[in-house]
Structures are given as structure tokens and as C-alpha cells.
Amino acid sequence: MPIDSTTEYWLRLNAVPGVGPVRFFSLKEHFGVVEKVFSGTVSQLVHINGMDRKLASSIHSQLDYLDLEKEIALMEEHSVRAVTYDDDEYPAMLKEIPYPPPLLYVRGTLKADEVCISVVGTRRACGYGRHVAESVGRGLAQAGVTVVSGLARGIDGYAQRSALDAGGRTIGVMGCGMAMVYPSEHRKLADMVVNSGALISEFPMTTPPHAGNFPRRNRIIAGLSRGTVVVEAGEKSGALLSADHTLNQGKEVYAVPGPINIESFRGCHSLIRDGARLLQDVEDILKDLGFFADTGAAEEEWTPKDLTPEQERIFSALTAVKPVHMDDLIRESGLPTATVNVALIDLELAGYIRQMPGKLFYRSR
């Protein structure tokens, strides 16, 4: 799809170092249209939002920070299009956040009426974190909710793959340019996302995945979504930035609890302590969104039919999201400790449940 001259100016200004979203829109507001920014005098430019003379001189002299011909060629090669803030396709929810990106590089399809929830977490997920991410991704997709994440290793990738496997849509927000996929092992996942949703980035095509890009990416992940689920995150996890952006945007944050002695859940516990919703089931999210997933039939179909009365009592006390301690199972079931032990072993060997460190158990799906 050919790029018009107006969009070319947006691409050029978006690529100028030092012109972030705030300064971009200040320049646009001052000159009326982006095309006129590059013809502004240095004296005009230096008075706009505290711009320094060096940057003003660069813009005035039309110093080319972007090889536009190469940029457009790369966009065509990777089937990427530019969506500006003024375009109808630009996501409405993203316009409402502080400092929205002036321009998005998009590969795939965006839907104006889609309901999105972001699912984020650590790149080094434990088995339980992976299970929950897949469960949440699948449940949201089955309800018709679009899963938004960062295409990263760990929780992001698990949630997005699970949503796609369930026939749903997902949006991957990149922390680099669209001429590459980061991490590289997610190239196949990226193609799957494009076929059923979209990849987006605010960065020019060849921008490498610098660490400073990811906080900016996280504000977009939060901005596209009605709420954010933090599945597994340590105290310094980048996923907490997505949670912060979500809270600052006045939206709901959901956090998954884990064992108190596992470092990778301490960020989640801090969020819960500070007022985030403790997530027990995908239904918690769907109720907040105003609709209910038709997941009961699938869950009922999967429920084992060959259980002994003791096993059935134990199994019914477990959920797929929140792990339950063995002592609580003994107390809730009213069964002797030895009986509960045997039932748990049999259920785990049958693949119906899984165990976490610390004698914590949950349904396998």
C-alpha cells in the first residue's frame, strides 16, 4: 500500500531523536500540520515545549535522521503500514493515555471494536506460572477477548500462544523495529500473531531492542487494554511497569498469587498488598468486563469421570489458577492425611493435577 506524503512527514518527525510524543504533538499543535514543522524557523522552534537550539536547528535544516526511501522499502518488504494518530484505524483506547505514540507501525489487522486484556510477567517463568499464563490466555480467547502482550520469552509468549491455539486474537507490542523479531526464536510466533491479530511498534523499522525501549512499549501494552494481568513477576520485573501504567490510566490490575517463598512471585504479592485484584479465575476478569465466558461446558467435559469418591472430593477442592496447600485440602475434604496423600499421588500420576514446591496443588487445566 503506497504511503502518502503526509504520512511520510509523520515518519520523518517520529524518527528524530529528542522528539518524543509530547514534543511531537506540541509541534503539530503549533504548526497545525506536521508537514509545516520542517519549514519552521529556528526561532519558532526553540520556543516550543522547551526545545533546545541544537534540536531546533536539526529540524529546521531538515537533517535526515531517517532514510525514508529505505524505510518505506522495508515496510513494504515486511508488509508493515503506518497508522498515524489522525487515522481512523488508530486504536481509540490508546488515544486516551498520557503521551500516546504519534505513529504506529502495524503488521496485521486492528479492530476498532475489540476488547483487549494484557497478560504480562517474567521471562523466566516456573511451571505453575506457565500453566496460569496458558490458562488465562486460553480463557480470554474463548470469551472473544484479545490478548495483548510483548511477545517476550516466558509469560508473554505462553499467554499469546495459548490464545492463538484457542482460536483467538492477540496483539504483540514490539520493543524494537518491525524489520526484526525479538527474541529471534519467536519468529514463528510473530507470524502466527499477524495471521490472527497484529504486531505493532512505535519505533522506526531498524531500531534495535535497546533496554530503554521496553518501558515505552509497556505503556502501549497497558494503553490498548481494559486491564492487565500480572501472572508471575519478581520485585524488579519489567511487568510491574505495565501494571504501573495500567493503574495510572485508571484501569484494573489483576495479580496471580504464588508461594510466599518464591522470589518470582514477590512482585505479584506486592501488587496485591497495594490493592491489585487477586486473580482466582479468568471469570473474575470477564465479570468486570460485563460478560461471561462460555467455558463451563469445556471444563465440565474435561472433568474426570473415573475418580474414586475420595479423589473426586480432592479434585473438586482445586482450581486451575490458584494453588491450594495440602493442609487446606485435608481440612476442606475432611479426609485423613494418608488418604489425601494417596489421592494426590494418583491424581498427579493420571495427569489431572500438578504440584508446586511447598506442597501446593492445582488442576492441570
Buried (B, 14 or more C-beta within 10 A) or exposed (E): EEBEEEBBBBBBBBBBEEBBBEBBBBBBEBBEEBBEBBEBEBEBBBEBBEBEEEBBEBBBEEEEBBBBEEBBEBBEEBEBBBBBBBBEEBBEBBEEBEEBBBBBBBBBBBBEEBBBBBBBBBBEBBEBBBBBBBBBBBBBBBBBBBBBBBBBBBBBBBBBBBBBEBEBBBBBBBBBBBBBBBEEEBEEBBEBBBEBBBBBBBBBBBBEBEEEBBBBBBBBBBBBBBBBBBBBBBEEBBBBBBBBBBBEBEBBBBBBBBBEEBEBBBBBBBBBEEEBBBBBBBBBBBEBBEEEBEBEEBEEEEEEEEBEEBBBBBBEBBEBBBBBBBEBBBEBBEBEEEBBBBBBEBBBEEEBBBBBEEBBBBBBB
